[in-house]
Amino acid sequence: MTDLNVGCESPSAAAATGSDDPAKARITEILPGILLLRAELPFALDHVNIYLIAEDDGWAIVDTGVDDARTRAVFAQLLEGPLKGQRFSRLIATHHHPDHIGLAGWLCAEYDLRLFTSLSAYLASLTLRGNPERLGRAFYAAYYRRHGMTAAQAKSLQGWPEHYRELVGTPPPEFTRLLAGDRLKLGHREFEILTGDGHAPEQLMLYCAAEGLLLAGDQVLMRISPNISVDPTGPESDPLGHYLRSLENLRGRVPDGTLVLPGHHKPFRALHARIGELQEQHRQRLETILRACGDSELSVGDLVPVLFSRPLDGFQLGFAFGEAHAHVNRLVHDGRLKRSSSDDGIRYRISPD
């Protein structure tokens, strides 16, 4: 890759077999015509992987980073340095979370790109970005209080929708929908669109069977478990059930030796082993909740410290609460817990059946 003479590291094998992560703000050639750019994030998880795939007329971008001046500058500097004389050809967003779609509006406007994503991702970004009256502080505070948080805890989390709007620019006015089973040709590679649920609705994955290559978004990560949370707009939903089913579908569709390009941390192989580890982790959490309930009725708020014993700041508490609620709802849907509602809120107990 002779054009990539600034901060370029060596390709595929090193990334897939356990070398150090690529340094932030550096480009790594994963395979010929596939580049990895790590953009910084203002979170504890401090980076997101952005992939660039060569096409005849430029580079397709897969995921965006958040909408801030630093990330905008990264893309501008690419075309002034390592990709000088070239262009971006299109934008693909795997799901609606800020680190994956946040900069979509700016990129599409600045570089005249079309956004390709799922209908779920596009509509979710529109709703969360542009509906402060419907999804405001009072709505979120009521949800957290109803499920056992203290008033102080609920207050610390009621600003979550505002946080989304701080990190996500106005989405582009048009997009092209991608669905499971679609074929997407990027340069000489043809990808099948796979979708998964649980971490985000209808999360896109790009699978190139000919090269044994999977761009997995956040559906399967190596070093961390993707957050599986109940959304306050669907408080009785079963995202963990959806996630576990998606993992089984992925195991049956994608061979174990496939090179996985994830949304965070480094590429890896041994996909099936990692799926097994994630399944076991969630099984253990379900059993922990059942043991904690015993003869008691507990709220989701009661169960957060059972699953997460370490101190949590406001941001971490939100993720932990959503994850605890997802595990509780899986047990309700599976018939092992029973939900009860009163003026004091919603609690759960072992099902008498």
Sequence and secondary structure as in RCSB ss.txt:
>XXXX:A:sequence
MTDLNVGCESPSAAAATGSDDPAKARITEILPGILLLRAELPFALDHVNIYLIAEDDGWAIVDTGVDDARTRAVF
AQLLEGPLKGQRFSRLIATHHHPDHIGLAGWLCAEYDLRLFTSLSAYLASLTLRGNPERLGRAFYAAYYRRHGMT
AAQAKSLQGWPEHYRELVGTPPPEFTRLLAGDRLKLGHREFEILTGDGHAPEQLMLYCAAEGLLLAGDQVLMRIS
PNISVDPTGPESDPLGHYLRSLENLRGRVPDGTLVLPGHHKPFRALHARIGELQEQHRQRLETILRACGDSELSV
GDLVPVLFSRPLDGFQLGFAFGEAHAHVNRLVHDGRLKRSSSDDGIRYRISPD
>XXXX:A:secstr
 TT  SSEE  HHHHHTT     TT EEEEETTEEEEEEE SSSS EEEEEEEEETTEEEEE    SSHHHHHHH
HHHHHTTTTT  EEEEE SSSSHHHHTTHHHHHHHHT  EEE HHHHHHHHHHHH TTTTSHHHHHHHHHHTT  
HHHHHHHTTHHHHHHHH     S  EE  TT EEEETTEEEEEEEE SSSTTEEEEEETTTTEEEEETSS SSS 
      TTSTT  HHHHHHHHHHHHHHHS TT EEEESSS  B  HHHHHHHHHHHHHHHHHHHHHHHTTS B H
HHHHHHH  S   HHHHHHHHHHHHHHHHHHHHTTSEEEEEETTEEEEEE   
